[in-house]
Amino acid sequence: MLNFLQSVQFVKEVEKMIVEYERDINFNEAIILYEIAKHDADLVKNLANTIKQHYFENTIELCSIYPAKVGLCSQDCKFCSQSIHHSCSIEIKDLATLDEVTEYLENVISFPVKRFSLVTSGEKLNDSEFEKILDIYSYISKNYNILLCASLGFLTQERAKKLLKAGVVKYHNNLETSSTYFKNICSTHTQQQKKETLKIAKETGLEICSGGIISMGEDMIERIKLAFELRELDVDSVPINILNPIKGTALEDMKIIDQNEIFITLALFRIILPKKTILLAGGKENALGDKEIMAYECGINGCMVGNYLTTKGMGIREKIDMLKFLDLIF
């Protein structure tokens, strides 16, 4: 174990390595930073914020999602209220209409939100649903000035090309957790299938967005592994969700990890992925409460605003006011 002076020296060396030489840290160096953070979290959080400031200054990217199809999912992801394997009281929703989507979007575009994504439940959409979604994207692309993302389950190359043509610029599919912990979370599909979808999207010319959910019983080593797996995929943005234990799911009794551990996790993701957009996404209000503001001083440069898939978020105006308090630039 390093003493305080050795820890300070190590953190300085890592800062120089990432900021001056633009060299990524390796797995062992990430573990050392975690060991340092156990005793002096501020050293690691401040390092993460310095790296964020270097690459992104004081900017923050806002995105918003719309649940375009809800529930009746055949997959058994333990955290998810939309799975048919769980007994959650959610409102099942067929594929949204253009009017429903644009009504929501009209509210979103009155704020400095950079990206907007449609999210659908299930392994993938059927052909008819996919064509309807393409029509919606084409309309939004022609009539609204906002970057379009999509989260529609597993992809084929043909579908990826159609999305790109319809105006979508980024495709999302979360790895959820590390490859070694994934078996504890889902048994109806593999993480490799998710990676294949991300690779197809990237090869087609779409940017890719992938992150995970923390506080599902995994330890910090698994979270660090996830960050390195995302780095290997060269994802463009990384949403970090914090489990919101929903009654009726397999994880309804899971205890949320300590807030300081959340902050350390965010900081380590920034240090491992220095040039990527790292967003604080679902579950932040429930897990952090009024301490959420501290998360944006741990290297985070993105925020999902508005509601989530089946749970409520803070109002967009209220969230933006909170972020303005930190002098962040949208």
C-alpha positions as CSV (number, residue, x, y, z in Angstrom):
1,M,0.0,0.0,0.0
2,L,1.3,3.5,-0.9
3,N,1.6,6.1,1.8
4,F,0.1,9.6,1.3
5,L,3.2,11.1,-0.3
6,Q,3.6,8.1,-2.6
7,S,-0.1,8.4,-3.5
8,V,0.2,12.1,-4.4
9,Q,3.3,11.3,-6.5
10,F,1.5,8.4,-8.3
11,V,-1.5,10.6,-9.1
12,K,0.7,13.3,-10.5
13,E,2.5,10.8,-12.7
14,V,-0.9,9.5,-14.0
15,E,-2.0,13.1,-14.7
16,K,1.1,13.8,-16.7
17,M,0.8,10.5,-18.6
18,I,-2.8,11.3,-19.6
19,V,-2.8,15.1,-20.1
20,E,0.7,15.7,-21.4
21,Y,1.6,12.4,-23.2
22,E,-2.0,11.3,-24.0
23,R,-1.2,7.7,-22.9
24,D,-3.9,5.6,-21.4
25,I,-3.5,3.9,-18.1
26,N,-3.4,0.1,-17.8
27,F,-5.5,-2.2,-15.6
28,N,-3.0,-2.4,-12.8
29,E,-2.6,1.4,-12.6
30,A,-6.4,1.7,-12.4
31,I,-6.4,-0.8,-9.4
32,I,-3.7,1.3,-7.7
33,L,-5.9,4.4,-8.2
34,Y,-8.8,2.5,-6.6
35,E,-6.6,1.6,-3.6
36,I,-5.6,5.2,-3.3
37,A,-9.2,6.3,-3.5
38,K,-10.2,4.0,-0.5
39,H,-8.0,6.2,1.7
40,D,-8.0,9.5,-0.1
41,A,-10.9,9.8,-2.5
42,D,-10.3,13.5,-3.2
43,L,-7.0,12.7,-4.8
44,V,-8.6,10.5,-7.4
45,K,-11.8,12.7,-7.9
46,N,-9.6,15.8,-8.4
47,L,-7.5,13.9,-10.9
48,A,-10.6,12.9,-12.8
49,N,-11.9,16.5,-12.8
50,T,-8.5,17.8,-14.0
51,I,-8.6,15.3,-17.0
52,K,-12.2,16.3,-17.8
53,Q,-11.3,20.0,-17.7
54,H,-8.3,19.4,-20.0
55,Y,-10.3,17.6,-22.7
56,F,-13.7,19.2,-22.3
57,E,-13.2,22.4,-20.3
58,N,-16.4,23.3,-18.5
59,T,-18.8,21.9,-21.0
60,I,-21.6,19.3,-20.4
61,E,-23.6,17.5,-23.0
62,L,-27.3,16.9,-22.4
63,C,-29.3,14.1,-23.9
64,S,-32.9,12.9,-23.5
65,I,-34.6,9.7,-24.3
66,Y,-38.2,8.7,-25.2
67,P,-39.6,5.2,-24.5
68,A,-41.1,4.4,-27.9
69,K,-42.1,0.9,-26.9
70,V,-42.6,-0.2,-23.3
71,G,-42.8,-3.7,-21.7
72,L,-43.5,-7.3,-22.7
73,C,-39.7,-7.9,-23.2
74,S,-38.8,-11.6,-23.5
75,Q,-35.4,-11.1,-22.0
76,D,-34.7,-11.7,-18.3
77,C,-32.4,-8.9,-17.3
78,K,-32.6,-8.9,-13.5
79,F,-32.8,-5.1,-13.2
80,C,-35.5,-4.4,-15.7
81,S,-39.2,-3.6,-15.0
82,Q,-40.1,-4.3,-18.7
83,S,-39.3,-8.1,-18.6
84,I,-42.1,-10.6,-18.8
85,H,-40.1,-12.6,-16.2
86,H,-40.9,-9.9,-13.6
87,S,-44.1,-8.8,-12.0
88,C,-43.8,-5.0,-12.2
89,S,-46.8,-2.7,-12.4
90,I,-45.8,-0.7,-15.5
91,E,-47.9,0.6,-18.3
92,I,-47.4,-1.5,-21.4
93,K,-47.1,0.7,-24.5
94,D,-47.1,-0.3,-28.2
95,L,-44.9,1.5,-30.6
96,A,-45.3,5.2,-30.3
97,T,-46.8,7.3,-33.1
98,L,-45.0,10.3,-34.7
99,D,-47.4,12.6,-33.0
100,E,-46.6,11.2,-29.5
101,V,-42.8,11.5,-30.2
102,T,-42.9,15.0,-31.6
103,E,-45.2,16.2,-28.7
104,Y,-42.5,15.1,-26.3
105,L,-39.7,16.5,-28.5
106,E,-41.3,19.9,-28.7
107,N,-40.7,20.2,-24.9
108,V,-37.2,18.9,-25.1
109,I,-36.0,21.3,-27.8
110,S,-36.9,24.3,-25.8
111,F,-33.9,23.4,-23.7
112,P,-30.2,23.1,-24.6
113,V,-30.4,19.4,-25.2
114,K,-27.9,18.2,-27.8
115,R,-29.1,14.6,-28.4
116,F,-32.5,12.8,-28.5
117,S,-33.0,9.0,-28.6
118,L,-35.9,6.7,-29.1
119,V,-35.6,3.5,-26.9
120,T,-37.7,0.4,-27.5
121,S,-38.2,-2.7,-25.3
122,G,-37.4,-6.2,-26.5
123,E,-34.6,-8.0,-28.1
124,K,-35.2,-6.2,-31.4
125,L,-38.1,-4.7,-33.4
126,N,-40.0,-6.6,-36.0
127,D,-39.8,-5.4,-39.6
128,S,-43.0,-3.4,-39.5
129,E,-42.1,-1.7,-36.3
130,F,-38.6,-0.9,-37.6
131,E,-40.0,0.7,-40.7
132,K,-42.3,2.9,-38.6
133,I,-39.4,4.0,-36.5
134,L,-37.4,4.9,-39.6
135,D,-40.3,7.1,-40.7
136,I,-40.3,8.9,-37.4
137,Y,-36.5,9.4,-37.5
138,S,-36.7,10.7,-41.1
139,Y,-39.3,13.2,-40.1
140,I,-37.5,14.5,-37.0
141,S,-34.2,14.7,-39.0
142,K,-35.8,16.9,-41.6
143,N,-37.8,19.1,-39.2
144,Y,-35.8,19.5,-35.9
145,N,-32.3,20.6,-35.2
146,I,-31.2,17.9,-32.7
147,L,-28.7,15.0,-33.0
148,L,-30.5,11.7,-33.2
149,C,-29.6,8.5,-31.4
150,A,-31.3,5.1,-31.3
151,S,-31.6,2.2,-28.9
152,L,-33.6,-0.5,-30.6
153,G,-32.0,-3.7,-29.5
154,F,-29.9,-5.9,-31.7
155,L,-28.9,-4.7,-35.2
156,T,-28.2,-6.1,-38.6
157,Q,-25.9,-4.3,-41.0
158,E,-28.9,-3.6,-43.2
159,R,-30.8,-2.0,-40.4
160,A,-27.8,0.1,-39.3
161,K,-27.5,1.5,-42.9
162,K,-31.2,2.4,-42.9
163,L,-30.9,4.2,-39.6
164,L,-27.9,6.2,-40.8
165,K,-29.9,7.1,-44.0
166,A,-32.8,8.2,-41.8
167,G,-30.6,10.7,-39.9
168,V,-29.5,8.7,-36.9
169,V,-25.9,9.5,-35.9
170,K,-25.4,7.3,-32.8
171,Y,-26.5,3.9,-31.7
172,H,-26.8,2.8,-28.1
173,N,-26.6,-0.7,-26.5
174,N,-25.4,-1.0,-22.9
175,L,-23.0,-3.8,-22.0
176,E,-24.6,-3.4,-18.5
177,T,-21.7,-4.8,-16.6
178,S,-18.4,-6.6,-17.1
179,S,-18.2,-9.7,-19.2
180,T,-17.3,-11.8,-16.1
181,Y,-20.3,-10.5,-14.1
182,F,-22.9,-10.5,-17.0
183,K,-24.0,-14.1,-16.3
184,N,-25.4,-12.9,-12.9
185,I,-27.6,-10.3,-14.6
186,C,-29.0,-12.0,-17.8
187,S,-29.4,-15.5,-19.2
188,T,-31.5,-15.0,-22.3
189,H,-28.8,-13.3,-24.4
190,T,-25.1,-12.9,-24.2
191,Q,-22.9,-9.8,-23.8
192,Q,-21.2,-10.9,-27.0
193,Q,-24.4,-10.2,-28.9
194,K,-24.4,-6.7,-27.6
195,K,-20.8,-6.2,-28.6
196,E,-21.6,-7.5,-32.1
197,T,-24.4,-5.0,-32.5
198,L,-22.0,-2.2,-31.4
199,K,-19.4,-3.3,-33.9
200,I,-22.0,-3.5,-36.7
201,A,-23.1,0.1,-35.9
202,K,-19.5,1.4,-35.8
203,E,-18.6,-0.3,-39.1
204,T,-21.6,1.2,-40.7
205,G,-20.6,4.7,-39.8
206,L,-22.7,5.3,-36.7
207,E,-21.1,6.5,-33.5
208,I,-21.6,4.1,-30.6
209,C,-22.9,4.7,-27.1
210,S,-22.5,2.0,-24.4
211,G,-22.2,1.9,-20.7
212,G,-23.7,0.0,-17.8
213,I,-25.5,-0.1,-14.5
214,I,-23.6,0.0,-11.2
215,S,-24.7,-1.2,-7.9
216,M,-26.1,-4.6,-9.1
217,G,-24.0,-6.5,-6.6
218,E,-20.7,-6.2,-8.6
219,D,-17.5,-5.0,-6.9
220,M,-15.2,-2.1,-8.1
221,I,-13.0,-4.6,-9.9
222,E,-15.9,-5.6,-12.1
223,R,-16.7,-1.9,-12.8
224,I,-13.1,-1.2,-13.8
225,K,-13.2,-4.3,-16.1
226,L,-16.3,-2.8,-17.7
227,A,-14.5,0.5,-18.3
228,F,-11.6,-1.3,-20.0
229,E,-14.0,-3.4,-22.2
230,L,-15.7,-0.2,-23.3
231,R,-12.3,1.3,-24.1
232,E,-11.5,-1.8,-26.2
233,L,-14.7,-1.3,-28.2
234,D,-13.7,2.4,-28.7
235,V,-17.2,3.6,-27.8
236,D,-17.9,7.3,-28.2
237,S,-20.0,7.9,-25.1
238,V,-20.6,6.1,-21.9
239,P,-23.8,6.4,-19.9
240,I,-23.4,5.3,-16.3
241,N,-26.7,4.3,-14.7
242,I,-27.1,3.6,-11.0
243,L,-29.5,0.8,-10.1
244,N,-33.0,2.0,-9.1
245,P,-34.3,-1.2,-7.4
246,I,-37.9,-1.6,-8.8
247,K,-40.4,-3.6,-6.9
248,G,-41.2,-6.8,-8.8
249,T,-37.7,-7.2,-10.4
250,A,-35.1,-9.7,-9.3
251,L,-33.0,-6.9,-7.8
252,E,-35.8,-5.2,-5.9
253,D,-34.0,-5.7,-2.6
254,M,-30.5,-4.7,-3.7
255,K,-28.9,-2.1,-1.5
256,I,-27.6,0.9,-3.3
257,I,-23.8,1.4,-2.9
258,D,-22.4,4.2,-0.8
259,Q,-22.4,7.6,-2.5
260,N,-18.7,8.0,-2.1
261,E,-18.2,4.7,-4.0
262,I,-20.4,6.0,-6.8
263,F,-18.2,9.2,-7.0
264,I,-15.0,7.0,-7.1
265,T,-16.6,4.9,-9.8
266,L,-17.3,7.9,-11.9
267,A,-13.8,9.3,-11.4
268,L,-12.2,6.0,-12.4
269,F,-14.3,5.8,-15.6
270,R,-13.1,9.3,-16.5
271,I,-9.4,8.4,-15.9
272,I,-9.7,5.1,-17.9
273,L,-11.7,6.8,-20.7
274,P,-10.2,10.3,-20.7
275,K,-11.5,11.5,-24.1
276,K,-14.9,10.0,-24.1
277,T,-18.3,11.6,-23.2
278,I,-19.2,10.1,-19.8
279,L,-22.9,10.7,-18.9
280,L,-24.6,10.4,-15.6
281,A,-27.8,8.6,-16.6
282,G,-30.7,6.7,-14.9
283,G,-31.0,6.3,-11.2
284,K,-29.0,9.3,-10.2
285,E,-31.8,11.2,-8.4
286,N,-32.7,8.1,-6.4
287,A,-29.1,7.2,-5.5
288,L,-27.6,10.6,-4.9
289,G,-30.4,13.0,-3.9
290,D,-29.1,16.4,-3.2
291,K,-25.5,15.1,-3.5
292,E,-25.9,14.7,-7.3
293,I,-24.3,18.0,-7.8
294,M,-21.0,16.6,-6.5
295,A,-20.9,13.9,-9.2
296,Y,-20.2,16.6,-11.8
297,E,-16.9,17.3,-10.1
298,C,-15.8,13.7,-10.6
299,G,-15.0,13.9,-14.3
300,I,-18.5,13.7,-15.7
301,N,-19.2,15.7,-18.8
302,G,-22.7,14.5,-19.8
303,C,-26.2,14.2,-18.3
304,M,-29.3,12.5,-19.3
305,V,-32.2,14.8,-18.6
306,G,-36.0,14.2,-18.3
307,N,-37.7,10.9,-17.5
308,Y,-36.2,7.5,-18.0
309,L,-37.9,4.4,-19.4
310,T,-40.3,3.5,-16.6
311,T,-39.2,5.8,-13.9
312,K,-39.3,9.6,-13.4
313,G,-36.3,11.9,-13.4
314,M,-35.9,15.5,-12.3
315,G,-37.7,18.1,-14.4
316,I,-35.4,19.3,-17.3
317,R,-35.6,23.0,-16.2
318,E,-34.7,22.0,-12.6
319,K,-31.8,19.9,-13.8
320,I,-30.4,22.6,-16.0
321,D,-30.7,25.1,-13.1
322,M,-28.7,22.7,-10.9
323,L,-26.0,22.4,-13.6
324,K,-25.8,26.1,-14.2
325,F,-25.0,26.5,-10.5
326,L,-21.7,24.7,-11.3
327,D,-21.0,27.2,-14.2
328,L,-21.2,24.3,-16.7
329,I,-21.6,25.3,-20.4
330,F,-24.2,23.6,-22.5
